Amino acid sequence: MQHDATAQTFLKSFSDPVAVTRYLEGPPRFVPGFADLHRMTAILLTEQAAPDARVLVLGAGGGLELKALAEAEPCWSFVGVDPAAEMLKLAERTLGQLNARVELQQSYIDDAPAGPFDAATCLLTLHFLGADERRRTAREIHRRLKPGAPFVAAHSSFPQAHGERAQWLSRYAAYAIASGADPNQVNNARAAVEAHLSLLSPEQDAQILREAGFRDVELFYAAFTWRGWVGYA
């Protein structure tokens, strides 16, 4: 992942202390049903993971999903991995007393603990990677899971045919503005996404998970430009 040019472009913004202070406001305004996505993720993981599960969270900066999962399952422990030091500092502040059950690590998936883990998540992260790096990252997550362990991934994924991409990006921006985000910031975000992200269709994203070794891959979440899947190692 560290050699992926697209990821490096966006990592700069996640390393800016001023931008990071505003991060927690963003996901609820840009991602429909953001809190519900976390709630569904916890439910899907608990179907297979033990009450004392150890969970790998890739893209853990900010700490929002870690906080939601830790509150949902008080006996789980977590390893949260993220390459952005400022985002991990924000995660520490977000978690508060929950930090006692969380190990935060500044790294990419390659340097994450070998596990094996009882479950894993990667929320709002894989869309920063090109297709090849996304595929490799999914394989590295799979390699760190116990057989049958659940994995939940959710990120930007929508139809990419001619004309469709622009229409869906317009909807992405309109939703954020309707949710109270600053229109100038939204338009800048849309321009950055359009210029730098190699987004895939939902069918392509699901196939990447299957190619990485996950079985029974199912779509459980679809909201405008966002999709979420669950699969099993």
Secondary structure, DSSP 4 states (H G I P E B T S, - for coil): -TT-HHHHHHHHHHT-HHHHHTGGGHHHHHSTTHHHHHHHHHHHHHTTS-TT-EEEEES-TT-HHHHHHHHH-TT-EEEEEES-HHHHHHHHHHHGGGGGGEEEEES-GGGS----BSEEEEES-GGGS-HHHHHHHHHHHHHTB-TT-EEEEEEE----STTHHHHHHHHHHHHHHHTT--HHHHHHHHHHHHHH-----HHHHHHHHHHTT-EEEEEEEEETTEEEEEEE-
